Amino acid sequence: MTRYIDTHCHPYFDSFDADRDAVLDRAVADGAEAMILVGVDDATNARVIEIAAKRPECFVALGFHPHSAHLAPADFDARIASAAAAFKKTVAVGEVGLDYFKSEASREVQIGVFDRAIDLAGRLNLPVVVHSRDAFDDTMERLEAGQKRHPALKALFHCYTYGPQELERVLAAGFVVSFSGIVTFKNAAALQEAARRVPSDRYVVETDAPYLAPVPHRGERNEPSWVRLVAAKVAELRGENLDRVLSDTTRNARAFFRLPSA
């Protein structure tokens, strides 16, 4: 069985309360080598650490989502730094970024939090997991400015939703993209073209569970084991077999997050 890594999931949500361990066990039985549990604020950063401390296959990213940027405490970056120092399975800063679609936080506030998160990632020598929706140019400007301050900065566009034109700029900066269940949706033509074109060493896969369940489960609660369905669609788009996509994305995820080999 070819192994895989779900590079982005949120199994702390209430929808998993009745069967959280069973969901994670199911993914491991299906071939999950690792899962990156992603926090979005103080409370969920604590929850992902709590879950990952009990699960050898789980690692964490600690961040402050742009939807909650206006609620970020003045010392949010110091809190993340402290938690990361205490919990050695912290592999990234994130989820952080910009969302101009529906966030209650102003653009100015989002940019301020994002800039501080980028600097935090640079100081901690950790990659940054980026949320970007309807905000591509500003996202890239902030990341490219961050690269000037921190030349070794690595960034992953979580749940990539842009097209091939934007992909060129992402790749030129040395960044990586992640495909979610959206790539299986019928109305995702531009995204699917990006999946065809991305080099084999510059992308990973994710579920974003419990959100964005892939076809044929669209509208259901998503779970990490369904990352295989995402990978299968990417394989179809690229004219490759599933094992090739799973092998490539697992290798890429290990390298990006500096995960131990299974």
C-alpha positions as CSV (number, residue, x, y, z in Angstrom):
1,M,0.0,0.0,0.0
2,T,1.4,3.4,-1.0
3,R,1.6,5.7,2.0
4,Y,0.3,9.3,2.0
5,I,0.4,12.5,4.1
6,D,-2.6,14.7,4.7
7,T,-0.9,18.0,5.0
8,H,-3.8,20.0,6.4
9,C,-6.8,18.9,8.6
10,H,-8.7,20.2,11.6
11,P,-9.9,17.1,13.5
12,Y,-10.6,19.1,16.7
13,F,-14.0,20.4,15.5
14,D,-17.2,19.3,17.3
15,S,-18.2,17.2,14.3
16,F,-15.5,14.7,15.3
17,D,-16.3,14.5,19.0
18,A,-18.1,11.2,18.7
19,D,-15.5,9.4,16.6
20,R,-12.3,11.4,16.5
21,D,-9.9,8.5,17.3
22,A,-11.8,6.2,14.9
23,V,-11.4,8.8,12.1
24,L,-7.6,9.1,12.7
25,D,-7.3,5.3,13.1
26,R,-9.1,4.8,9.8
27,A,-6.6,7.1,8.1
28,V,-3.6,5.2,9.6
29,A,-5.1,1.9,8.5
30,D,-5.6,3.3,5.0
31,G,-2.0,4.3,4.7
32,A,-1.6,7.7,6.3
33,E,2.0,8.1,7.3
34,A,1.4,11.5,8.9
35,M,-1.3,14.2,9.3
36,I,-0.7,17.8,9.9
37,L,-3.2,19.2,12.4
38,V,-3.7,22.9,11.9
39,G,-4.7,25.5,14.5
40,V,-6.4,28.8,13.7
41,D,-6.4,30.6,17.0
42,D,-5.3,30.3,20.6
43,A,-7.9,27.7,21.5
44,T,-7.4,25.4,18.5
45,N,-3.6,25.7,18.7
46,A,-4.0,24.2,22.2
47,R,-6.3,21.5,20.9
48,V,-4.1,20.3,18.0
49,I,-1.2,20.0,20.5
50,E,-3.4,18.0,22.9
51,I,-4.5,15.6,20.1
52,A,-1.0,15.2,18.5
53,A,0.6,14.6,21.9
54,K,-1.3,11.3,22.0
55,R,-1.0,10.3,18.3
56,P,2.5,9.5,16.9
57,E,1.4,10.1,13.3
58,C,0.1,13.6,14.1
59,F,2.1,16.8,13.8
60,V,0.9,20.4,14.3
61,A,1.0,23.8,12.6
62,L,0.1,26.8,14.9
63,G,-1.4,29.9,13.6
64,F,-4.1,32.6,13.5
65,H,-6.6,32.5,10.7
66,P,-7.4,35.7,8.8
67,H,-11.0,35.2,9.7
68,S,-10.0,35.8,13.3
69,A,-7.2,38.3,12.7
70,H,-9.1,41.0,14.5
71,L,-9.3,38.8,17.6
72,A,-5.6,38.1,17.7
73,P,-4.1,39.1,21.1
74,A,-1.3,41.6,21.0
75,D,1.2,38.8,21.8
76,F,-0.2,36.1,19.6
77,D,3.2,35.5,17.9
78,A,4.9,35.2,21.3
79,R,2.3,32.7,22.4
80,I,2.9,30.6,19.3
81,A,6.6,30.8,19.7
82,S,6.3,29.6,23.3
83,A,4.0,26.7,22.3
84,A,6.3,25.6,19.5
85,A,9.3,25.6,21.8
86,A,7.4,23.4,24.2
87,F,5.9,21.0,21.7
88,K,8.6,19.6,19.4
89,K,6.1,18.2,16.9
90,T,5.4,21.7,15.7
91,V,6.3,21.7,12.0
92,A,4.9,25.0,10.7
93,V,3.5,28.4,11.5
94,G,-0.1,28.5,10.1
95,E,-2.7,28.7,9.1
96,V,-2.2,32.4,8.5
97,G,-2.8,34.6,5.5
98,L,-5.3,36.9,3.8
99,D,-9.0,36.4,3.0
100,Y,-10.8,39.2,1.2
101,F,-13.9,37.1,0.5
102,K,-15.7,37.1,3.9
103,S,-13.4,37.8,6.8
104,E,-14.7,40.2,9.5
105,A,-11.2,41.5,9.9
106,S,-10.2,44.5,7.9
107,R,-7.5,44.1,5.2
108,E,-5.1,46.2,7.2
109,V,-5.5,44.1,10.3
110,Q,-5.1,40.9,8.3
111,I,-1.9,42.1,6.7
112,G,-0.5,43.1,10.1
113,V,-1.1,39.7,11.6
114,F,0.2,38.0,8.4
115,D,3.4,40.0,8.4
116,R,4.1,39.2,12.0
117,A,3.4,35.5,11.4
118,I,5.8,35.5,8.5
119,D,8.5,37.0,10.7
120,L,7.7,34.5,13.4
121,A,8.2,31.7,10.9
122,G,11.5,33.2,9.8
123,R,12.7,33.5,13.4
124,L,11.7,30.0,14.3
125,N,13.1,28.5,11.0
126,L,9.7,27.0,10.3
127,P,7.7,27.0,7.0
128,V,4.5,29.0,6.8
129,V,1.1,27.5,5.8
130,V,-0.8,30.2,3.9
131,H,-4.5,30.8,3.5
132,S,-5.2,33.0,0.6
133,R,-8.7,33.7,-0.9
134,D,-9.4,36.5,-3.3
135,A,-6.2,38.1,-2.2
136,F,-3.5,36.6,-4.4
137,D,-1.4,39.8,-5.2
138,D,-1.4,41.0,-1.6
139,T,-0.5,37.5,-0.3
140,M,2.4,37.3,-2.7
141,E,3.6,40.8,-1.9
142,R,3.7,40.0,1.8
143,L,5.5,36.7,1.3
144,E,8.0,38.2,-1.2
145,A,8.7,41.0,1.3
146,G,9.1,38.4,4.0
147,Q,11.6,36.5,1.8
148,K,13.8,39.6,1.7
149,R,13.8,39.7,5.5
150,H,14.1,35.9,5.8
151,P,15.8,34.5,2.7
152,A,15.2,30.8,3.8
153,L,11.5,31.3,4.2
154,K,9.4,28.4,2.9
155,A,5.6,28.8,2.2
156,L,2.8,26.4,1.3
157,F,-0.4,27.7,-0.4
158,H,-2.8,25.6,1.5
159,C,-6.0,24.7,-0.4
160,Y,-4.7,26.3,-3.6
161,T,-7.6,27.8,-5.5
162,Y,-5.9,30.0,-8.1
163,G,-5.1,29.1,-11.6
164,P,-2.0,28.4,-13.8
165,Q,-1.1,32.1,-14.2
166,E,-0.8,32.7,-10.5
167,L,1.0,29.4,-10.1
168,E,3.9,30.8,-12.2
169,R,4.5,33.5,-9.6
170,V,4.2,31.0,-6.7
171,L,6.8,28.7,-8.3
172,A,9.1,31.6,-9.2
173,A,9.2,32.5,-5.5
174,G,10.1,28.9,-4.6
175,F,6.9,28.1,-2.9
176,V,4.7,25.0,-2.8
177,V,1.0,24.5,-3.4
178,S,-1.5,22.0,-1.9
179,F,-4.5,20.6,-3.6
180,S,-7.7,19.8,-1.7
181,G,-11.1,18.3,-2.6
182,I,-11.9,21.4,-4.6
183,V,-9.7,20.0,-7.4
184,T,-12.4,17.3,-7.8
185,F,-15.2,19.8,-8.3
186,K,-16.7,20.3,-11.9
187,N,-16.4,24.1,-11.8
188,A,-12.6,24.1,-10.9
189,A,-11.2,24.2,-14.4
190,A,-8.5,26.8,-13.8
191,L,-7.4,25.0,-10.6
192,Q,-7.4,21.7,-12.5
193,E,-5.1,23.2,-15.2
194,A,-2.7,24.3,-12.4
195,A,-2.7,20.7,-11.1
196,R,-1.7,19.5,-14.6
197,R,1.1,22.0,-14.9
198,V,2.7,22.1,-11.4
199,P,6.1,20.3,-11.3
200,S,6.1,17.0,-9.5
201,D,8.3,18.3,-6.7
202,R,6.3,21.4,-5.9
203,Y,2.9,20.2,-4.7
204,V,1.2,18.2,-1.9
205,V,-2.3,17.1,-1.1
206,E,-4.7,17.7,1.8
207,T,-8.3,17.3,2.9
208,D,-8.9,20.4,5.0
209,A,-11.2,18.1,7.0
210,P,-14.0,18.5,8.0
211,Y,-14.3,20.9,5.1
212,L,-14.3,20.5,1.3
213,A,-15.0,16.8,1.0
214,P,-14.0,15.5,-2.5
215,V,-16.4,14.0,-5.0
216,P,-18.2,11.7,-4.5
217,H,-18.6,12.8,-0.9
218,R,-19.1,16.5,-1.6
219,G,-21.2,18.1,1.2
220,E,-20.3,15.4,3.8
221,R,-18.0,15.8,6.7
222,N,-14.5,15.3,5.3
223,E,-11.8,13.1,6.9
224,P,-8.1,12.5,6.3
225,S,-8.5,9.1,4.7
226,W,-10.2,10.8,1.7
227,V,-7.0,12.5,0.7
228,R,-6.6,9.5,-1.6
229,L,-9.6,10.7,-3.6
230,V,-7.9,14.1,-4.0
231,A,-4.7,12.4,-5.1
232,A,-6.6,10.2,-7.5
233,K,-8.1,13.2,-9.3
234,V,-4.7,14.9,-9.5
235,A,-3.3,11.7,-11.0
236,E,-6.2,11.6,-13.6
237,L,-5.5,15.2,-14.5
238,R,-1.7,14.7,-14.9
239,G,-2.0,11.4,-16.7
240,E,-0.1,9.6,-14.0
241,N,-1.0,6.6,-11.8
242,L,-2.1,7.1,-8.2
243,D,1.0,5.5,-6.7
244,R,3.2,8.1,-8.5
245,V,1.1,11.0,-7.1
246,L,1.0,9.6,-3.6
247,S,4.8,8.9,-3.7
248,D,5.6,12.4,-5.0
249,T,3.4,14.2,-2.6
250,T,4.5,12.2,0.4
251,R,8.1,12.9,-0.4
252,N,7.4,16.6,-0.9
253,A,5.5,16.8,2.4
254,R,8.3,15.1,4.3
255,A,10.8,17.6,2.9
256,F,8.6,20.7,3.3
257,F,7.7,20.0,6.9
258,R,10.9,18.2,7.8
259,L,9.0,15.1,8.9
260,P,10.7,11.8,9.8
261,S,10.6,9.0,7.3
262,A,8.1,6.3,8.1
